[in-house]
Amino acid sequence: MPFLPWNEIETVLLDMDGTLLDLHYDNQFWLHHLPKRLAQIKGISEAESQKEMSARYESVFGQIQWYCLDYWAETLALDLENEFMPLKRELAHLLSLRDDTIPFLDALHGSGRQVVLVTNAHPNSLALKIEHTQLDAHIDNLISTHEFGVTKESQLLWERLQKRVQFDNSRTLFVDDSLPILKAAQTYGIKHLLAVDNPDSTLPNRNISEFPAVRDYRLMLEDIKRNPVGDAAKGRF
């Protein structure tokens, strides 16, 4: 279990996919379902479609386009609302919260901390996931980085996010399953960082060593509850 100095943490910034939601849905959709359905739509082999999509993914990895459904719909010549989103909904039954997410969020709220979702997911993708998980009922503020035009990999995002949320770097915890994104937050000066070791429930644990890592948030609940945020800090939210 990772040690975190909860007495120093007032704000918790949380990634969504792989951090609060099981990453299995996204892995299945982007790596398997979309290439397969595109092969059917275009009348090409699945292997050819897989190769084509892998090249497309690689060309925009880590950029805003990687996460942008408008970009993918335009690139693949699909109408976003009437063709691309229905493809995403075909796997919506796989959308699920991690088992430890709600206890974790409830403990954070009960301790008086500000809880903010910061996701690179496109607003349409965020809306779909909220629709199926009701995650919004447990979060103070939901933010898609698309409103800033840059992703969490960029230092500019952290500058713009800080102006929006008004968090103190030294008293903020950021949780994500992406190591490059955690490194970007570290570069910006976020003091408390936590990686997720098991973002996809169907895959083996990753045994992360670069950052403190967690496999079950429930192991931290007692520490969170024993270190509530004081009234003075609450007044700044």
C-alpha positions as CSV (number, residue, x, y, z in Angstrom):
1,M,0.0,0.0,0.0
2,P,1.5,3.4,-1.0
3,F,2.2,5.9,1.8
4,L,0.6,9.3,1.2
5,P,0.8,12.2,3.7
6,W,-3.0,12.8,3.7
7,N,-2.5,15.6,6.3
8,E,-0.9,17.6,3.5
9,I,-3.5,16.9,0.8
10,E,-6.5,19.2,0.3
11,T,-7.3,18.8,-3.4
12,V,-7.5,15.5,-5.3
13,L,-7.3,15.5,-9.1
14,L,-8.4,12.3,-10.7
15,D,-8.1,10.8,-14.2
16,M,-11.1,8.8,-15.4
17,D,-10.3,5.9,-17.7
18,G,-8.2,3.3,-15.9
19,T,-8.2,5.3,-12.7
20,L,-11.9,5.5,-11.8
21,L,-13.3,3.4,-14.6
22,D,-12.1,0.0,-15.7
23,L,-9.9,0.6,-18.8
24,H,-11.2,-2.7,-20.3
25,Y,-13.9,-0.8,-22.3
26,D,-11.5,1.6,-24.0
27,N,-8.9,-1.1,-24.7
28,Q,-11.5,-3.3,-26.3
29,F,-13.1,-0.5,-28.3
30,W,-10.0,1.1,-29.8
31,L,-7.8,-2.0,-30.2
32,H,-10.3,-4.5,-31.3
33,H,-13.9,-3.4,-31.8
34,L,-13.3,-0.3,-33.9
35,P,-10.8,-1.9,-36.3
36,K,-13.2,-4.9,-36.7
37,R,-16.3,-2.8,-37.4
38,L,-14.3,-0.5,-39.8
39,A,-13.2,-3.6,-41.7
40,Q,-16.9,-4.6,-42.1
41,I,-17.9,-1.1,-43.1
42,K,-15.1,-0.6,-45.6
43,G,-15.1,-4.2,-47.0
44,I,-11.5,-4.8,-46.1
45,S,-9.8,-7.5,-44.1
46,E,-9.6,-7.2,-40.3
47,A,-5.8,-7.5,-40.5
48,E,-5.6,-4.6,-42.9
49,S,-7.9,-2.5,-40.8
50,Q,-5.8,-3.3,-37.7
51,K,-2.6,-2.2,-39.4
52,E,-4.2,1.0,-40.7
53,M,-5.6,2.0,-37.3
54,S,-2.3,1.2,-35.5
55,A,-0.5,3.6,-37.8
56,R,-3.2,6.2,-37.2
57,Y,-2.9,5.8,-33.5
58,E,0.8,6.0,-33.5
59,S,0.8,9.3,-35.5
60,V,-1.2,11.2,-32.9
61,F,-0.3,9.4,-29.6
62,G,-0.3,11.8,-26.7
63,Q,-1.8,14.7,-28.7
64,I,-5.3,16.2,-28.4
65,Q,-6.3,14.3,-31.6
66,W,-5.6,11.0,-29.9
67,Y,-8.5,11.6,-27.6
68,C,-10.7,13.7,-29.9
69,L,-13.8,11.9,-31.3
70,D,-14.4,14.7,-33.8
71,Y,-10.9,14.0,-35.2
72,W,-11.5,10.3,-35.5
73,A,-15.0,10.7,-37.0
74,E,-13.6,13.1,-39.6
75,T,-10.5,11.0,-40.3
76,L,-12.6,7.8,-40.7
77,A,-15.3,9.6,-42.7
78,L,-18.0,8.8,-40.1
79,D,-20.7,11.1,-38.8
80,L,-19.9,11.6,-35.1
81,E,-23.4,11.4,-33.7
82,N,-25.0,9.0,-36.2
83,E,-22.2,6.6,-37.0
84,F,-19.2,6.9,-34.7
85,M,-21.1,7.2,-31.3
86,P,-23.3,4.2,-32.2
87,L,-20.1,2.2,-32.6
88,K,-19.0,3.3,-29.1
89,R,-22.4,2.4,-27.7
90,E,-22.1,-1.2,-29.1
91,L,-19.7,-1.9,-26.3
92,A,-21.3,0.2,-23.6
93,H,-22.2,-2.9,-21.6
94,L,-18.4,-3.1,-20.8
95,L,-18.4,0.3,-19.1
96,S,-17.9,-0.1,-15.4
97,L,-16.5,1.6,-12.4
98,R,-13.6,0.0,-10.6
99,D,-14.9,-1.9,-7.5
100,D,-12.9,0.4,-5.2
101,T,-13.9,3.7,-6.9
102,I,-17.1,4.7,-4.9
103,P,-15.6,3.9,-1.5
104,F,-12.6,6.0,-2.4
105,L,-14.6,8.9,-3.6
106,D,-17.0,8.8,-0.6
107,A,-14.0,8.8,1.8
108,L,-12.4,11.8,0.0
109,H,-15.7,13.7,0.2
110,G,-16.3,12.7,3.8
111,S,-12.9,14.0,4.7
112,G,-13.6,17.5,3.2
113,R,-11.4,17.3,0.2
114,Q,-12.1,18.9,-3.1
115,V,-12.4,16.1,-5.7
116,V,-12.0,17.0,-9.4
117,L,-12.1,14.8,-12.5
118,V,-9.5,15.8,-15.1
119,T,-9.8,13.6,-18.2
120,N,-8.4,13.8,-21.7
121,A,-11.6,12.1,-22.9
122,H,-13.7,13.9,-25.5
123,P,-16.9,15.5,-24.0
124,N,-19.1,13.0,-25.9
125,S,-17.1,10.1,-24.5
126,L,-17.3,11.6,-21.0
127,A,-21.1,12.0,-21.4
128,L,-21.5,8.4,-22.5
129,K,-19.5,7.2,-19.5
130,I,-21.4,9.4,-17.0
131,E,-24.7,8.1,-18.5
132,H,-23.7,4.5,-17.8
133,T,-21.8,4.9,-14.4
134,Q,-23.4,8.0,-12.8
135,L,-19.9,9.0,-11.8
136,D,-20.9,12.6,-11.7
137,A,-22.8,12.1,-8.5
138,H,-19.5,11.5,-6.7
139,I,-17.3,14.3,-8.2
140,D,-17.3,18.0,-7.4
141,N,-16.2,19.1,-10.8
142,L,-15.8,17.2,-14.1
143,I,-13.3,18.7,-16.6
144,S,-12.5,17.5,-20.1
145,T,-9.1,18.9,-21.3
146,H,-10.8,19.5,-24.7
147,E,-12.1,22.8,-23.3
148,F,-8.5,23.9,-23.0
149,G,-7.4,22.6,-26.4
150,V,-4.4,20.7,-24.9
151,T,-4.0,17.4,-23.0
152,K,-2.5,16.5,-19.6
153,E,0.8,15.7,-21.3
154,S,1.2,19.4,-21.9
155,Q,2.5,21.9,-19.3
156,L,0.1,24.5,-20.8
157,L,-2.8,22.3,-19.7
158,W,-1.6,22.4,-16.1
159,E,-1.2,26.2,-16.2
160,R,-4.8,26.6,-17.5
161,L,-6.2,24.0,-15.1
162,Q,-4.7,25.7,-12.1
163,K,-6.2,29.0,-13.1
164,R,-9.6,27.2,-13.4
165,V,-9.4,25.1,-10.2
166,Q,-7.1,27.2,-8.0
167,F,-5.2,24.3,-6.5
168,D,-2.1,24.5,-4.4
169,N,0.7,22.3,-6.0
170,S,2.1,21.5,-2.6
171,R,-1.3,20.3,-1.3
172,T,-2.6,18.5,-4.3
173,L,-2.7,14.8,-5.1
174,F,-3.0,13.7,-8.8
175,V,-4.0,10.1,-9.6
176,D,-3.6,8.7,-13.1
177,D,-2.7,5.4,-14.8
178,S,-0.5,7.0,-17.5
179,L,3.1,7.4,-16.5
180,P,3.9,10.1,-19.1
181,I,1.0,12.1,-17.8
182,L,2.2,11.6,-14.2
183,K,5.6,12.8,-15.3
184,A,4.1,15.9,-16.8
185,A,2.3,16.7,-13.6
186,Q,5.5,16.1,-11.7
187,T,7.3,18.5,-14.0
188,Y,4.6,21.1,-13.3
189,G,5.3,20.7,-9.6
190,I,2.3,18.7,-8.4
191,K,3.8,17.4,-5.1
192,H,1.7,14.2,-4.5
193,L,1.4,11.7,-7.3
194,L,-0.2,8.2,-7.4
195,A,-0.1,5.7,-10.2
196,V,-2.7,3.0,-10.8
197,D,-1.1,-0.4,-11.1
198,N,-4.1,-2.3,-12.5
199,P,-6.1,0.0,-14.9
200,D,-7.6,-2.9,-16.9
201,S,-9.1,-5.6,-14.7
202,T,-8.5,-8.2,-17.4
203,L,-4.7,-7.6,-17.6
204,P,-1.9,-8.4,-15.2
205,N,-0.7,-5.8,-12.7
206,R,2.1,-3.6,-14.1
207,N,4.3,-3.4,-11.0
208,I,5.1,0.3,-11.4
209,S,8.2,1.6,-9.6
210,E,8.5,5.2,-10.9
211,F,5.7,6.5,-8.7
212,P,3.8,5.3,-5.6
213,A,1.2,2.9,-7.0
214,V,-2.1,1.6,-5.9
215,R,-4.1,-1.6,-6.8
216,D,-7.0,-1.1,-4.4
217,Y,-8.1,2.4,-3.1
218,R,-9.9,0.7,-0.2
219,L,-6.5,0.1,1.5
220,M,-6.2,3.9,1.9
221,L,-9.7,4.7,3.3
222,E,-8.7,4.6,7.0
223,D,-5.8,7.0,6.4
224,I,-8.0,9.4,4.5
225,K,-10.7,9.4,7.2
226,R,-8.1,9.9,10.0
227,N,-6.8,13.0,8.3
228,P,-9.8,15.2,7.4
229,V,-9.2,18.7,5.9
230,G,-9.6,21.5,8.4
231,D,-12.4,24.1,8.2
232,A,-9.9,26.8,7.1
233,A,-8.9,24.8,4.1
234,K,-12.5,23.9,3.2
235,G,-13.3,27.6,3.1
236,R,-10.9,28.1,0.2
237,F,-12.7,25.6,-2.1
